Amino acid sequence: MELGITAKVKDENVYYFVQWSPLTLAERWTISSKVPSVGGVYEIYWMDDYKHLRMLAVGDTTYGGLRSELRRLTDYELAIDPGIKKILEDKEIWFRYAPCNSKNIMSDIVWFYRSTYFPENPGVEHSGRYKLIHLKESAPDKLIWVP
């Protein structure tokens, strides 16, 4: 199946399907040569000392696309927050992405993930177009992460 996000609307509900890219080690060359310069959603993880992935970021990007945003967010030299800078400098960083051209779809997807991962404060809003948002995802690798 092709990477990206598809949607089916039924009544006031939407059913999204997210096809993720493979989980990939965040290295400058890999991002520059493999990640498309298109809009989409992404997840960034760091590997802890026990070889468990830990969520670092989930978000979306339109301007500049996935390539430049992933490159910027995974480069410790560009990090402003000292805690994140330390993680980026010392740990293995991994990412995955799903291309998408619609800002409304991306805001629904990011809201869904953030409200699932961080229910006390998702920090973003959905598009407001649907009564209920459902999501199913698929990825070429099995991802298990520790909150």
N, C-alpha and C positions, 0 to 999 in steps of 0.2 A: 504494500500500500504506500502511496505517496505521502510524504511529510506534510503536515498542516492540520487545519481545523475545518470540520464540516458541521453544518447545523441543519436541524429539521425542526420546524415550528408546527406545533399542534395546539390549537385553541390559543390559550394565553401562556403556554409553556414552550420552552426551547430545550432541545436535546442536542448537546454538542458532543462531537467525537474528536479527540486530540490524538494525533499520531506524532509521537516524539521522535526526534533524531536519536541516534545512539548516544549514550553517555560518553563524554569525551574529556580527556585531560586538557585543561586550559593552558595551552602554550601559545605564545605569540604567533609562531609560524602556522600552527594548526588552525587557529582562528582566522588568520589572514587568508589562508589558502582554501579552507573548507567551508566556512560559514558564509551563507549568502548575505548580500547587503540589501535585505528586504525587511519589512516589518514583521513582527511576531511576538510570541511569548517565550520566556526562558526561565530556567531554574538553574541556580548556581549552588554548588555544595563544596564543603571542605572535608578532607579525610582526617579523622582524629587518630590518636595514638593506638586505638584498638581496631583500626581499619574499618570504622563505621563512618558512613557519610552523614554529614550534618548540614542542614539547610542554612545557606548564607543569604540567598535572595531569590525572590520570584517576582517577575515583572513583565512589562511589555515595552516595546519600542516601535516608533514609526520613523521619526526623523533620523537619518543616518543608518538605520537598519540594525539588524541583529549583529552583524560583523563588528561594527564600531562600538556598539553598546557592550557586547561581551568582552571585547578587547579592553575597553575603558574600565569596566567593573572588575576585571580579574587581574589588573596590573597594580601591584603594590606601590609603584612609584606615583600613581595617580590618585591613590586613596587619601582621603582627608581624615576620616575617623581613625584614631590611633589603634583601636581594637581590631578593626577590619584590616588595617594596614599590616598588623602583626600576623593575622591569620593568612593573608595573601602572601606574605613574605616567607612564612615558616611552614605552611601546610600545602599538600597537594590540593589543587582546585579542579573541580569537575563541573561540567555544564551539559545541558541539553536544551533543545529549542524546538518550536513548532512555528513555521511561517504562517502569516495571516495578513491580509490587506485591510481588514475592517477594524477601526478603532473601537466601535461598539462591541464587536465580538471579543476583542482582546480585553476590554474592561470587564465583560461578563466572566471570561475565563479566569483572569487574575483575581477578581473578587471571589469567585468560587474557591480557588485554591487557598487564597489568604484567609478566607472565613473558615475554611476547613482546618488549615494548619495553625492559625492564630485566631481562634474564635473570640477571644476577649477583646481584640483590637485588630480587625483586618486592615485598617488604614486606607482603604480604597472603597469606591462605590461601583456598583454595577451600572449598566446602561439605563436601567429603569423601564426597559421595553417589555419585559415578561414577568408574569406572576411567579413562575417557578423556573429555576435553571437547573438542568440535569447535565451531568458530564460523565463520559466514559473515556478512558484513555488506553492507548496501546504504545508499547515501546519495544525495541528489539532486544533490550536487556531487562532483567528483573531488577528493579530498583527498590531497595529497602533503606530508609534513612532514619536516623534517630533525632527526635526533636530537641 
